[in-house]
Amino acid sequence: VGDAVDDFFSRITVGGSTIMEKNQIFLAAVGGGTRSGVLFPISGRYTNTSTSGIAISVQARQGTADDPVRVYGSSTSGYMRIQEIGR
């Protein structure tokens, strides 16, 4: 909305470190930029070499956007798949 270029980010962090980040840019022109499917779904790979627990977070935020980030759905509408591979 408006006449400014808007950009947004989504990311996956493990233990506070980013393992994957996506950027979506809407240009200030009719039909300009990418569409909402760029931010999500998002996937990444992390190898846990420890037997301790880890914190995995999925985040979305504004970049230089003057418009808000709106994520539709409920707290149960998404899912995370964790695949464990033994060595």
ABEGO torsion letter per residue (X at the ends): XEABBBBBBBBBBBGGBBABBBBBBBBBBBGBEBBAAAAOBBBBBBBBABABBBBBBBBBBBBABABBBBBBEBAAABBBBBBBBBX
